[in-house]
Amino acid sequence: QVQLVESGGGLVQAGGSLRLSCAASGSISRINAMGWYRQAPGKQRELVAAITSGGSTNYADSVKGRFTISRDNAKNTVYLQMNTLKPEDTAVYYCTPMATMTIRFGSWGQGTQVTVSS
């Protein structure tokens, strides 16, 4: 099973940007899709963005136009570029392999904390 390590989180002011990375211990080229989830305090974990092996993407309505997911199969890495950040984007962000654009599988990683100050 591929192990995933998220990085790139931090503290940023509203309106700022961050780029999250998800490094896999093995090849992700044969994984149908990869996704980013987030979990804010007191809330359920939610799907933020997903990308297929062919490059098709899907986003939660709350991040459309602000976040961009991408994958580099050669580097076994998935990215989440987050622009125009809002305080409500504050959460722990996790990447995950996905069987479809909405169904994930495997264990969760440790995540990376994103905090957006107003």
For each residue, the residues with C-beta under 8 A, 3 or more apart:
1: 106 107
2: 24 25 26 27 28 31 97 106
3: 24 25 26 109
4: 22 23 24 25 95 96 97 109
5: 22 23 25 109 110
6: 9 20 21 22 93 94 95 109 110 111 112
7: 20 21 22 23 112
8: 18 19 20 21 112
9: 6 18 20 92 93 112 113 114 115
10: 18 113 114 115
11: 115 117
12: 16 17 18 85 114 115 116 117
13: 16 116 117
14: 85 86 87 116 117 118
15: 84 85
16: 12 13 85 116
17: 12 81 82 83 84 85
18: 8 9 10 12 82 85 114
19: 8 79 80 81 82
20: 6 7 8 9 36 79 80 82 93 95 112 114
21: 6 7 8 77 78 79
22: 4 5 6 7 34 36 77 78 79 80 95 109
23: 4 5 7 75 76 77
24: 2 3 4 27 28 76 77 78
25: 2 3 4 5 76
26: 2 3 76
27: 2 24 30 73 76
28: 2 24 31 34 71 73 76 77 78 97
29: 53 73 76
30: 27 53
31: 2 28 34 53 97 98
32: 52 53 98 99 100
33: 50 51 52 53 97 98 99 100 101
34: 22 28 31 50 51 69 71 78 95 96 97 98
35: 47 48 49 50 51 69 95 96 97 98 101 104
36: 20 22 47 48 49 50 69 78 80 93 94 95 96
37: 45 46 47 48 93 94 95 96 104
38: 45 46 48 89 91 92 93 94 114
39: 43 44 45 46 91 92 94 111
40: 43 88 90 91
41: 91
42:
43: 39 40 46 91
44: 39
45: 37 38 39 94
46: 37 38 39 43 60
47: 35 36 37 50 60 102 104
48: 35 36 37 38 59 60 63 67 80 93
49: 35 36 57 58 59 60 63 67 68 69 80
50: 33 34 35 36 47 57 58 69 98 101 102
51: 33 34 35 55 56 57 58 69 70 71 78
52: 32 33 55 56 57 101
53: 29 30 31 32 33 71 73
54:
55: 51 52 71
56: 51 52 101
57: 49 50 51 52 68 69
58: 49 50 51 101 102
59: 48 49 63 64 67 69
60: 46 47 48 49 63 64
61: 64
62: 88
63: 48 49 59 60 66 67 82 89
64: 59 60 61 67
65:
66: 63 82 83 84 85
67: 48 49 59 63 64 80 81 82 83
68: 49 57 80 81 83
69: 34 35 36 49 50 51 57 59 78 79 80 81
70: 51 78 79 81
71: 28 34 51 53 55 77 78 79
72: 75 76 77 78 79
73: 27 28 29 53 76
74:
75: 23 72
76: 23 24 25 26 27 28 29 72 73
77: 21 22 23 24 28 71 72
78: 21 22 24 28 34 36 51 69 70 71 72 95
79: 19 20 21 22 69 70 71 72
80: 19 20 22 36 48 49 67 68 69 93 95
81: 17 19 67 68 69 70
82: 17 18 19 20 63 66 67 85 89 114
83: 17 66 67 68
84: 15 17 66
85: 12 14 15 16 17 18 66 82 89 114 116
86: 14 89 116
87: 14 90 116 117 118
88: 40 62 116
89: 38 63 82 85 86 114 116
90: 40 87 114 115 116
91: 38 39 40 41 43 113 114
92: 9 38 39 111 112 113 114
93: 6 9 20 36 37 38 48 80 111 112 113 114
94: 6 36 37 38 39 45 108 109 111
95: 4 6 20 22 34 35 36 37 78 80 109
96: 4 34 35 36 37 104 105 106 108 109
97: 2 4 28 31 33 34 35 104 105 106
98: 31 32 33 34 35 50 101 102 103 104 105
99: 32 33 103 104 105
100: 32 33 103
101: 33 35 50 52 56 58 98
102: 47 50 58 98
103: 98 99 100
104: 35 37 47 96 97 98 99
105: 96 97 98 99
106: 1 2 96 97
107: 1
108: 94 96 111
109: 3 4 5 6 22 94 95 96
110: 5 6
111: 6 39 92 93 94 108
112: 6 7 8 9 20 92 93
113: 9 10 91 92 93
114: 9 10 12 18 20 38 82 85 89 90 91 92 93
115: 9 10 11 12 90
116: 12 13 14 16 85 86 87 88 89 90
117: 11 12 13 14 87
118: 14 87
